[in-house]
């Protein structure tokens, strides 16, 4: 009998005799929570870090307890955003999703969810925002004018 599962250490230890597992990589979550994003930003900036390093690197006023950071980084690992290696008794975590890849994923999610995949509706929403500065508006105009007529590659 062949059974498909997402990889977990506990699962691999509890496989009954006669059952073959085909382990699939963890699904990447579409979005990051605020706490997950804070830790990812630290990892993108610092690179490999132990949980104690992540706790120490939290910005003033945003400190988290060791157990909260450990729980969050484990969730990030389950989501496929980080992985770890063991160094002595500690686990050292590193990002396995680049910051630009994560931000593109977030934008695509918002585009799909709120704007029906219409870049035009998204841009019109941004342009209707009274907080847009003249400099931002000028950069947007320049970006649109310099875009190829047949669309942006990979967009």
C-alpha positions in Angstrom: 0.0 0.0 0.0 1.3 3.4 -1.0 0.3 6.4 1.1 1.1 10.1 0.3 1.9 12.4 3.2 3.6 15.7 3.8 6.9 15.2 5.5 7.0 15.3 9.3 9.6 13.6 11.5 6.9 12.1 13.7 5.2 10.5 10.8 8.3 8.8 9.6 8.8 7.2 13.0 5.2 5.8 13.2 4.8 4.0 9.9 3.1 0.6 10.3 4.7 -2.4 8.7 3.8 -3.0 5.1 2.9 0.7 4.4 5.2 2.6 2.0 5.3 6.3 2.2 5.9 8.7 -0.6 6.8 11.9 1.2 5.9 15.2 -0.5 7.6 18.5 0.3 5.7 20.8 2.6 3.3 23.2 0.9 4.4 26.8 1.0 1.8 29.0 2.6 0.5 31.8 0.4 1.1 34.5 3.1 3.2 35.2 6.1 1.8 36.4 9.4 3.2 39.6 10.9 5.3 37.6 13.4 6.6 35.3 10.6 7.5 38.2 8.4 9.4 39.9 11.3 11.5 36.8 11.7 12.0 36.3 8.0 13.3 39.9 7.7 15.9 39.2 10.4 16.9 35.9 8.6 17.1 37.7 5.2 19.3 40.3 6.8 21.5 38.2 9.0 21.5 34.8 7.2 21.8 31.7 9.3 20.7 32.3 12.9 20.0 30.3 16.0 16.8 31.0 17.9 18.8 32.9 20.6 20.2 35.1 17.8 16.7 35.8 16.5 15.5 36.7 19.9 18.4 39.1 20.4 18.0 40.6 16.9 14.3 41.6 17.5 13.8 45.4 17.2 13.2 47.4 20.4 9.6 47.3 21.4 9.0 44.1 19.4 10.7 41.6 21.6 9.4 38.1 21.7 10.0 35.3 24.2 12.3 32.5 23.2 9.5 30.0 23.0 7.4 32.3 20.8 10.3 32.7 18.4 11.0 28.9 18.4 7.3 28.1 17.7 7.2 30.7 14.9 10.4 29.5 13.2 9.1 25.9 13.4 5.9 27.1 11.6 8.1 28.8 9.0 10.0 25.5 8.5 6.7 23.6 8.1 5.6 26.2 5.5 8.8 25.8 3.6 10.3 29.2 4.2 13.2 28.1 6.3 15.2 25.0 7.0 17.7 24.1 9.7 20.9 22.3 10.4 22.2 21.2 13.8 25.2 22.9 15.3 26.1 21.3 18.6 22.9 21.2 20.6 21.3 24.1 18.8 19.5 24.3 15.5 20.6 27.0 13.1 17.9 28.3 10.8 18.3 29.8 7.3 15.9 31.2 4.8 15.2 29.0 1.8 12.8 31.5 0.1 14.4 34.8 -1.1 12.8 38.0 0.0 11.9 39.1 -3.5 10.2 35.7 -4.1 8.2 36.1 -0.9 7.2 39.6 -1.8 6.1 38.6 -5.3 4.0 35.9 -3.8 2.3 38.3 -1.5 1.6 40.8 -4.3 0.2 38.0 -6.5 -2.0 36.9 -3.6 -3.4 40.4 -3.0 -3.8 40.9 -6.8 -5.8 37.7 -7.0 -7.8 38.1 -3.8 -8.8 41.7 -4.0 -8.4 42.8 -7.7 -9.5 39.7 -9.7 -5.9 39.4 -11.1 -6.3 42.8 -12.7 -3.1 44.8 -12.5 -5.1 47.8 -13.9 -7.5 47.7 -10.9 -4.6 47.4 -8.5 -2.8 50.4 -10.1 -6.0 52.5 -10.2 -6.5 51.7 -6.5 -2.9 52.9 -5.8 -3.4 56.0 -7.9 -6.6 56.8 -6.0 -4.7 56.8 -2.7 -4.4 60.4 -1.6 -1.2 59.5 0.2 0.7 59.0 -3.1 3.5 61.6 -3.5 4.3 63.4 -6.7 7.6 61.6 -6.8 6.0 58.2 -6.5 3.5 59.1 -9.2 6.3 60.2 -11.5 8.2 56.9 -10.9 5.1 54.9 -11.7 4.6 56.9 -14.9 8.2 56.3 -15.9 7.8 52.6 -15.2 4.7 52.3 -17.3 6.3 54.2 -20.2 9.4 52.0 -20.2 7.4 48.7 -20.0 7.5 46.7 -23.2 4.3 46.8 -25.3 3.8 43.1 -25.2 3.8 43.0 -21.3 6.4 42.3 -18.7 8.2 39.0 -18.8 7.3 36.7 -15.9 4.5 39.0 -14.8 
